[in-house]
Amino acid sequence: MRVLQRIFAILVGLVFMVSGFVKIDDPMGTAIKFEEYFHVFADDMAGTIGFMEVFFNEMAHWSLILSVLFSSFEFILGVALVVNYKPRLMQKATLALLVFFGFLTFYSAYFDKVTDCGCFGDAIKFSPWGSFTKDIILLVLLLVAMVLTPKKKASQFGTYGGDRNYTKDKSNPMQVLMVWLSIFFSFGLCYYALEHLPPIDFRPYQIGANIEEMMKPQAPCVNVYYMEKDGEEKVFETYPTDPAWKFKRMEILNEDECKPLIPDYYISNENGDDLTEITTTGTKLLIIVQNVSKINFEVMEPINNLIADVSMKDVKAVTITSDASDFEKFRHDVQLATPYYYADATVLKAMIRSNPGVILVKDGTILGKWHYNDTPTVEELTTLID
């Protein structure tokens, strides 16, 4: 039974480690998901429980801090379960986190609110019901492990008055070391990802990916047609030529596969004209500006210097922003000398986890991405282009 308990605890721990790792690799992405949940809860409470609406809207401002704490806690718990550090305490903490995650995934699935829970970040996508099922399986495994965990042992001697003493969970130095290493690693990786970029990019806009190719369907759509004749319904793989068959409905068998990886990628000017081709032809330096109110003007200086340098290298710099209301003033304030276009805020957040950020593109292929803290030199760009 002891072996079975360890197997179940390790399985749960490994899942928590993987799930936690993809979150601490990209804490900004997890923060975006937290913010989405808070706004959904606030909208659902609007007009019914007013103070809860205010509470969830306020919590949305704390999404990044909560992301770092929850993601790190999940990874640390996973390590603790695997190395068997303070098993009873860690299992109770894991149970609390699983119940929390289970509530979120059930809410998403039942009310069809958040279509992707972000349980494994952008690395692995789950449907809402798939996410909830995963949480239930983990919950069952954890509960079995908790039942099979040896109980506290009574010591040979009691205290005065007849009370019995119980031994505490004892941890060996290696277990303690592994847990402390996981703490430093998780918070350190979060810090690095926020101050630079996620070390592993699980999103479609990876270095080496081609934007134009990702805008196309990944595979041809496979359709079946439900037709009816004389009260009989039949399914056809190709549309029947017999006019006696009446069309009822069409179903796409590989709906996920035949969708583009980036179906919402669209670049436009202030009039809404489609100018997406600007980013998929020639060599472009894309300056991504998501929200001007959150940008420290000082970080724009090295970017402006880079823009001036690349102008002599046949590289055209353009700015893509989602902030239509304040961008013109911001552009003049920071002396951003590039033409600018618009894209959806969600698209820009997916392209790069930096505001502002820099992306080098050649004929639609992403050659490099940089956080504003790591603005490249023109020599670095030349090396990549050549």
C-alpha positions in Angstrom: 0.0 0.0 0.0 2.9 2.3 0.7 4.2 1.8 -2.9 0.7 2.6 -4.3 0.5 5.7 -2.2 3.8 6.9 -3.5 2.9 6.2 -7.1 -0.3 8.2 -6.9 1.4 11.1 -5.1 4.2 11.2 -7.6 1.7 11.1 -10.5 -0.2 14.1 -9.1 3.1 15.8 -8.3 4.5 15.4 -11.8 1.3 16.8 -13.3 1.6 19.8 -11.0 5.2 20.3 -11.9 4.5 20.3 -15.6 1.5 22.5 -15.3 3.3 24.8 -12.9 6.4 25.0 -15.2 4.5 26.1 -18.3 2.9 28.8 -16.1 6.1 30.1 -14.5 7.7 30.1 -17.9 5.0 32.6 -19.0 3.5 34.3 -15.9 2.2 37.1 -18.1 0.1 34.6 -20.0 -1.3 33.2 -16.8 -2.1 36.7 -15.6 -4.1 37.3 -18.8 -6.1 34.2 -18.0 -6.7 35.3 -14.4 -7.8 38.7 -15.6 -10.2 37.0 -18.0 -11.7 35.0 -15.2 -12.1 38.1 -12.9 -13.9 40.0 -15.6 -16.2 37.1 -16.3 -17.0 36.9 -12.6 -17.6 40.6 -12.4 -19.9 40.6 -15.3 -21.9 37.7 -13.8 -22.3 39.6 -10.5 -23.3 42.9 -12.2 -26.8 43.9 -11.1 -27.1 41.1 -8.5 -24.3 41.4 -6.0 -22.8 44.8 -6.5 -19.9 44.6 -4.0 -18.7 41.3 -5.6 -18.6 43.0 -9.0 -16.4 45.7 -7.5 -14.3 43.1 -5.8 -13.6 41.1 -8.9 -12.9 44.2 -11.0 -10.4 45.2 -8.4 -8.8 41.7 -8.3 -8.2 42.0 -12.0 -5.5 44.6 -11.2 -3.7 42.0 -9.1 -3.7 39.4 -11.8 0.1 39.4 -12.4 1.0 39.1 -8.7 -1.6 36.3 -8.3 -0.2 34.6 -11.4 3.4 34.5 -10.0 2.2 33.3 -6.6 -0.2 30.6 -7.8 2.1 29.3 -10.6 5.1 29.1 -8.3 3.0 27.5 -5.5 1.7 24.9 -8.0 5.3 24.0 -9.1 6.6 23.9 -5.6 3.8 21.6 -4.4 4.5 19.3 -7.3 8.2 19.0 -6.3 7.2 18.5 -2.6 4.8 15.6 -3.6 7.4 13.9 -5.8 10.2 14.0 -3.1 7.7 13.2 -0.3 8.4 16.4 1.7 6.0 16.7 4.6 3.4 14.5 2.8 0.4 15.1 4.9 0.8 18.9 4.9 1.6 19.1 1.1 -1.3 16.8 0.2 -3.7 19.0 2.1 -2.3 22.1 0.3 -2.6 20.3 -3.0 -6.2 19.3 -2.2 -7.1 23.0 -1.6 -5.5 24.0 -4.9 -7.2 21.2 -6.8 -10.6 22.2 -5.4 -9.9 25.8 -6.5 -8.9 24.7 -10.0 -11.9 22.3 -10.1 -14.3 25.2 -9.4 -12.8 27.3 -12.1 -12.9 24.6 -14.7 -16.4 23.5 -13.8 -17.6 27.1 -14.0 -16.0 27.5 -17.4 -17.4 24.3 -18.7 -21.0 24.5 -17.3 -21.6 28.2 -18.1 -19.4 28.2 -21.2 -17.6 31.3 -20.0 -13.8 30.7 -20.5 -13.1 28.3 -23.4 -9.5 27.7 -22.4 -8.6 27.4 -18.7 -4.9 27.9 -19.3 -4.2 24.9 -17.1 -1.1 24.1 -19.1 -0.5 27.6 -20.5 -0.2 27.7 -24.2 1.7 24.4 -24.3 -1.3 22.0 -24.2 -4.9 23.1 -24.9 -7.9 21.5 -23.1 -11.6 21.9 -23.7 -13.5 23.2 -20.6 -15.0 19.8 -19.9 -11.6 18.2 -20.6 -10.0 20.4 -18.0 -12.6 19.6 -15.5 -12.2 15.9 -16.1 -8.5 16.2 -15.6 -9.0 17.9 -12.3 -11.4 15.2 -11.1 -8.9 12.4 -12.0 -6.2 14.2 -10.1 -8.5 14.7 -7.2 -9.3 11.0 -7.0 -5.6 10.1 -7.2 -4.8 12.6 -4.5 -7.6 11.4 -2.2 -6.5 7.8 -2.6 -2.9 8.9 -1.8 -4.1 10.7 1.3 -6.0 7.7 2.6 -3.0 5.4 2.0 -0.6 7.9 3.7 0.6 6.4 7.0 -1.0 8.0 10.0 0.9 9.9 12.7 2.6 7.5 15.0 2.1 7.8 18.8 5.3 8.0 20.8 6.1 5.5 23.5 5.7 8.0 26.3 2.8 10.4 26.8 2.8 13.8 28.5 1.7 14.4 32.0 -2.0 13.8 32.3 -2.0 10.8 29.9 -2.0 12.7 26.6 -0.2 11.0 23.8 2.6 12.6 21.8 2.7 12.2 18.0 5.8 12.3 15.8 5.9 15.0 13.2 6.7 14.5 9.5 10.5 14.3 9.3 12.2 15.5 6.2 15.8 14.5 5.2 18.2 17.2 4.0 17.8 16.2 0.4 14.0 16.7 0.5 14.5 20.1 2.1 17.1 21.1 -0.5 14.9 20.1 -3.4 12.0 22.1 -2.1 14.1 25.2 -1.5 15.6 24.8 -5.0 12.1 24.7 -6.4 11.2 27.9 -4.6 14.2 29.7 -6.0 13.8 28.2 -9.4 10.0 29.1 -9.7 10.3 32.7 -8.5 13.5 33.2 -10.4 12.0 31.9 -13.7 9.0 34.2 -13.2 11.3 37.2 -12.7 13.3 36.3 -15.8 10.3 35.8 -18.0 8.8 39.2 -16.9 12.1 41.1 -17.3 13.0 39.5 -20.6 10.8 37.0 -22.4 9.6 33.5 -21.6 12.6 31.1 -22.1 10.4 28.6 -24.0 7.8 30.2 -26.3 4.7 27.9 -26.5 2.7 30.4 -28.6 2.2 30.3 -32.3 4.4 33.4 -32.9 7.7 31.5 -32.2 11.0 32.4 -33.8 11.1 30.6 -37.1 7.4 30.5 -37.6 5.9 32.1 -40.8 3.0 34.4 -40.2 1.5 34.0 -43.7 1.6 30.2 -43.4 -0.1 30.3 -39.9 -2.9 32.4 -41.4 -3.8 29.4 -43.7 -5.8 26.4 -42.6 -3.6 23.7 -41.0 -5.2 21.0 -43.0 -8.0 20.7 -45.6 -11.4 20.6 -44.0 -13.2 17.2 -44.0 -16.9 17.8 -44.4 -19.8 15.4 -44.3 -23.3 16.3 -45.6 -26.6 15.2 -44.0 -29.2 14.8 -46.7 -32.8 13.6 -46.7 -34.9 11.9 -49.3 -38.4 10.4 -48.8 -38.0 10.7 -45.1 -34.7 8.9 -45.0 -31.6 10.8 -43.7 -28.2 9.8 -45.1 -24.6 11.0 -44.6 -22.5 11.8 -47.6 -18.8 12.5 -47.8 -19.3 14.4 -51.0 -22.3 16.5 -51.9 -24.7 14.3 -53.9 -25.6 15.3 -57.4 -29.0 13.8 -57.2 -31.4 16.8 -56.8 -33.9 14.5 -54.9 -31.6 14.6 -51.9 -32.5 17.7 -49.8 -29.7 19.4 -47.7 -30.2 19.2 -44.0 -26.9 20.3 -42.5 -23.1 20.1 -42.9 -20.6 19.0 -40.2 -16.8 19.5 -40.2 -15.1 16.4 -38.9 -11.7 18.1 -38.3 -12.8 21.5 -37.2 -9.7 22.2 -35.0 -7.2 21.0 -37.6 -8.6 22.9 -40.5 -8.5 26.2 -38.6 -5.6 28.6 -39.0 -3.2 28.8 -36.1 -3.7 32.6 -35.9 -7.3 33.2 -37.3 -7.5 36.7 -35.8 -4.2 38.1 -37.2 -5.3 41.3 -39.0 -3.4 44.5 -39.5 -5.3 47.7 -40.5 -5.0 51.5 -40.7 -7.2 53.9 -39.0 -9.9 53.4 -41.6 -10.0 49.7 -41.1 -8.3 48.8 -44.4 -6.6 45.4 -44.5 -2.9 46.0 -44.5 -1.8 42.6 -43.1 0.6 42.2 -46.1 2.8 44.9 -44.7 4.0 42.5 -42.1 4.4 39.5 -44.4 6.5 41.0 -47.2 10.1 42.3 -47.1 12.2 42.8 -44.0 10.4 44.6 -41.2 11.2 45.7 -37.7 7.9 45.5 -35.9 7.6 47.7 -32.8 4.7 46.3 -30.7 3.0 48.8 -28.5 0.0 47.3 -26.5 -0.9 49.9 -23.9 0.8 53.3 -24.0 -0.3 54.2 -20.4 1.8 51.4 -19.0 5.0 52.4 -20.9 7.9 54.2 -19.2 9.0 56.7 -21.8 12.7 56.0 -21.0 12.5 52.5 -22.4 11.7 53.9 -25.9 15.1 55.6 -26.2 17.1 52.5 -27.2 14.2 51.4 -29.5 14.3 54.8 -31.2 18.1 54.5 -31.7 17.6 51.1 -33.3 14.9 52.5 -35.6 17.4 55.2 -36.8 20.1 52.6 -37.3 18.1 50.1 -39.3 16.9 52.8 -41.7 20.3 52.6 -43.3 20.1 48.8 -43.7 17.1 48.5 -45.9 14.9 47.4 -43.0 11.6 49.2 -42.6 10.5 49.9 -39.1 6.7 50.0 -38.5 4.7 50.2 -35.3 1.7 48.0 -34.5 -0.5 49.1 -31.7 -3.9 48.3 -30.2 -4.2 51.6 -28.4 -6.1 53.8 -30.9 -7.2 56.5 -28.4 -3.8 57.7 -27.0 -1.2 56.5 -29.5 -0.9 59.7 -31.6 0.0 61.7 -28.5 2.3 59.0 -27.2 4.1 58.8 -30.6 4.9 62.6 -30.5 5.9 62.4 -26.8 8.5 59.7 -27.4 9.4 60.9 -30.9 8.6 57.5 -32.5 9.4 58.1 -36.1 7.6 55.1 -37.8 4.4 54.6 -39.7 1.9 52.9 -37.4 -1.0 50.4 -37.9 -3.5 48.7 -35.7 -4.2 45.1 -34.5 -6.3 43.5 -31.8 -4.8 43.7 -28.3 -5.1 40.0 -27.8 -3.1 39.4 -30.9 -0.3 41.7 -29.8 -0.1 40.1 -26.3 0.2 36.7 -28.0 2.9 38.0 -30.4 5.3 39.1 -27.6 5.1 39.4 -23.8 6.6 42.8 -23.7 5.1 46.3 -23.9 6.8 47.7 -26.0 8.5 44.8 -27.8 10.6 44.3 -30.9 10.1 41.7 -33.6 12.2 41.1 -36.7 10.3 39.6 -39.6 11.6 38.7 -43.1 9.0 37.7 -45.7 6.6 36.8 -42.9 9.1 34.6 -41.0 9.9 35.7 -37.5 13.7 35.9 -37.1 13.9 37.4 -33.6 11.9 38.8 -30.7 13.2 41.1 -27.9 11.9 42.5 -24.7 12.4 46.3 -24.3 15.1 45.4 -21.7 17.0 43.6 -24.4 16.7 45.9 -27.4 19.1 44.5 -29.9 21.8 46.3 -31.8 21.7 46.8 -35.6 24.6 44.3 -35.8 22.5 41.6 -34.2 19.7 42.2 -36.7 22.1 42.2 -39.6 23.5 38.8 -38.5 19.9 37.3 -38.4 18.9 38.8 -41.7 22.0 37.6 -43.5 
